[in-house]
Amino acid sequence: MGKIAAGVRHWGLAVCVAAMLLVAGASVAPERTDLRLLGFVLLAVDGLVLALRRRAPVGVLVVTAGCVLAYQALGFEVPPVALLFAVYAATRSGHRRPVLVVAAIVLAAQPFVALVSPGGPRAGEAFAQGVLGLGWVLACAAAGEALRQAEQRAKEAERTREEIAGRRASEERLRIARELHDSLTHQISVIKVQAGVAVHLARKRGEEAPPALAAVEEAAREATRELRATLGALRGDEQHSPHGLEQIDELVQRARSTGVTATLTVAGHRRQLPSAVSRAAYRITQEALTNVARHAGPATASVRISYGPDTLTVRIDDDGKATPRTDPVPGVGLLGMRERVTALGGRLEAGPRRDGGFTVQATVPVDGAP
């Protein structure tokens, strides 16, 4: 819509200038019919070509300068209005050198145009008129240059504001990272140490450590690693996150230690994928298995990773408590999974299965992933 409006404005100005030139030319047209017709055509072209001044400013400048010299040589003493607009447009676009060259050519050609013009001014008068016209040309060039520099300053100011906003966002990420580090790392470390001590004392007494206690110790250790990775992401270092499809076997194994009977199936040729896709697949599987352990009760979960030619599909099925009449609760976990998949240009399907249980399936394009 904006391009259409700009085109209408450009053509509107061009038609107005052409009409003004034709009206001015009608009052000074020579007697010869052939010269009159050619002059009117040049005047019309001189005005209408301004519609292309944004698309081809240098070309429009050259055409308008040629038309001015041509219709003045035919005896049409019409002010070079179109040339002034072309000079302004070319200078605003940053083409200062072509403007100077064209202005010098037009000024130098004025005496010769006067010699061939029927009934035109003498060479000296033509040169004086050319100097006056040069003043107008320089004024229009100065106006175009001033506006160009103003636009550049506005762009620079916008870029500076974006840099400041990005720097403030980075500082905020660092602040959050520090807060997370101070508030969570200590508590998780205490949990890990206490669980490790309990396991050690049980073994020292010759007793077998409860599996739940070992799972707590392992979960605390994994939470510490997760927290470090998250802090690295907040510091802008997420590209080096250690979690991806290479660790999917360990993830499924940890899910079994929480009481979920989990299986892993890999279909297709297992290969190296973009880090963003690999991380997303890991996080989606992690969140889905966590939801199974929290909400599905004693359940069996199957994880299937399918490598396609240009897509990766991750599907997690469980046989938990969900039924077809159960509406999935749009919690933070599902929302986070959907955001990850959408950011990569993929799609996520999550909902109860027809024969009971829940399914999460994410399909992510591999080619062109950020």
C-alpha positions, -999 to +999 in steps of 0.1 A: +000+000+000+029+024+008+045+017-026+013+025-044+009+057-026+045+067-033+040+059-070+009+080-071+028+109-056+057+106-080+034+104-110+013+133-097+043+155-094+056+145-129+023+152-145+020+186-128+055+196-139+049+184-174+016+204-176+034+235-163+062+232-188+037+228-217+017+259-206+049+279-203+061+266-237+029+275-254+035+312-247+070+312-262+067+286-290+083+294-323+063+300-355+076+269-373+051+240-368+077+212-369+097+229-342+066+235-321+056+198-322+091+186-313+094+212-285+062+202-269+072+165-270+105+174-253+087+195-227+063+166-219+091+141-217+111+165-195+083+166-169+070+130-171+104+114-166+105+128-131+082+099-121+113+077-122+135+100-101+136+077-071+143+046-091+169+060-115+180+094-102+211+097-124+193+086-156+165+111-149+191+138-144+208+131-177+174+130-196+161+162-181+194+180-189+193+168-225+157+179-228+165+214-215+193+219-240+172+205-268+140+226-263+160+257-256+179+251-289+145+249-306+136+284-292+116+274-261+128+298-234+112+278-206+127+276-170+144+243-164+120+233-136+123+195-142+161+197-142+159+214-107+138+185-094+161+160-109+192+177-093+174+176-059+165+139-063+200+129-075+218+148-047+194+134-021+203+099-033+240+106-028+250+112-065+268+145-060+295+140-087+270+134-116+251+165-105+283+186-107+292+171-141+258+177-156+256+212-142+290+221-158+279+206-191+247+226-192+265+258-183+292+253-209+266+244-236+245+275-230+264+298-255+263+272-282+226+266-276+220+303-281+238+303-314+216+277-329+184+288-313+160+307-337+155+342-323+172+333-291+194+355-269+230+363-278+258+342-265+267+366-237+231+368-225+227+331-227+259+326-206+245+350-180+212+332-179+232+299-176+251+313-146+218+323-130+204+289-137+235+274-121+227+292-089+193+276-088+209+242-095+234+246-067+205+257-043+185+226-052+217+204-048+223+220-014+187+213-003+190+176-014+223+172+004+209+188+036+180+164+036+202+134+028+225+142+058+194+147+080+181+112+070+216+097+077+217+113+111+182+100+119+193+064+108+224+067+129+204+078+159+180+049+154+209+025+152+224+040+183+191+035+202+190-001+191+226-006+203+217+010+237+186-012+240+207-043+231+233-034+257+207-029+284+191-062+275+225-079+279+230-062+312+196-074+323+205-110+313+237-108+333+217-095+363+192-123+361+221-148+357+237-135+389+204-137+407+198-173+396+233-182+405+230-168+440+196-181+448+196-216+432+231-229+429+236-230+467+203-248+474+209-274+447+244-280+459+231-286+494+205-311+481+232-329+462+256-330+491+229-342+515+217-369+491+253-380+486+259-382+524+228-403+529+239-427+502+274-429+517+261-436+552+237-463+540+265-481+522+288-477+552+262-494+573+261-522+548+226-513+536+215-508+500+208-471+493+171-465+483+168-460+445+148-428+451+178-413+471+202-421+443+177-406+419+176-374+440+214-372+439+216-377+402+187-352+396+206-326+417+238-332+398+219-328+365+201-297+378+235-282+385+246-289+350+213-275+336+216-244+357+251-237+344+239-242+308+210-218+315+233-192+330+255-195+299+225-189+277+215-158+297+251-146+292+246-150+255+265-183+251+236-206+243+253-218+211+277-238+233+250-255+253+261-290+260+226-305+256+214-319+223+205-351+206+239-366+215+226-367+251+191-381+243+201-416+255+212-403+289+180-383+291+158-414+286+180-433+311+174-406+338+137-408+331+137-445+340+153-436+373+122-415+382+099-445+378+089-439+341+094-469+319+109-451+289+121-465+256+140-448+228+137-455+191+157-438+164+145-440+128+164-428+098+201-420+094+214-404+126+235-374+116+248-341+128+221-314+128+221-276+134+227-269+171+194-250+174+174-281+161+194-305+183+189-284+215+151-280+207+147-317+203+165-324+236+144-298+255+111-310+241+119-346+250+130-335+285+098-315+291+076-342+278+092-369+300+090-346+330+053-341+324+049-379+322+066-383+355+046-355+372+011-360+357+007-394+341+012-415+372+029-449+368+032-449+330+052-461+300+067-436+277+081-441+242+104-416+226+109-418+188+134-396+170+129-397+132+155-383+109+139-372+076+156-358+045+148-322+055+129-325+088+134-339+123+104-354+141+103-360+178+074-380+192+067-389+228+038-411+237+027-423+271-002-445+284-010-423+314-042-410+328-052-386+299-083-395+280-097-381+247-122-360+268-093-345+288-084-310+276-047-304+278-038-277+303-018-249+285+009-248+311+044-232+308+059-264+296+037-268+265+040-231+258+078-233+259+078-263+236+056-245+211+077-214+212+109-234+205+093-252+176+077-221+161+109-202+163+125-229+141+097-228+116+082-261+127+049-273+142+039-289+175+010-312+182+001-321+217-030-338+230-046-369+245-044-402+225-075-419+213-068-451+234-056-432+264-025-414+273-008-383+258+012-375+227+036-348+220+050-345+184+073-318+171+083-316+135+112-292+128+128-283+094+165-291+093+175-269+064+179-232+071+174-236+108+189-206+127 
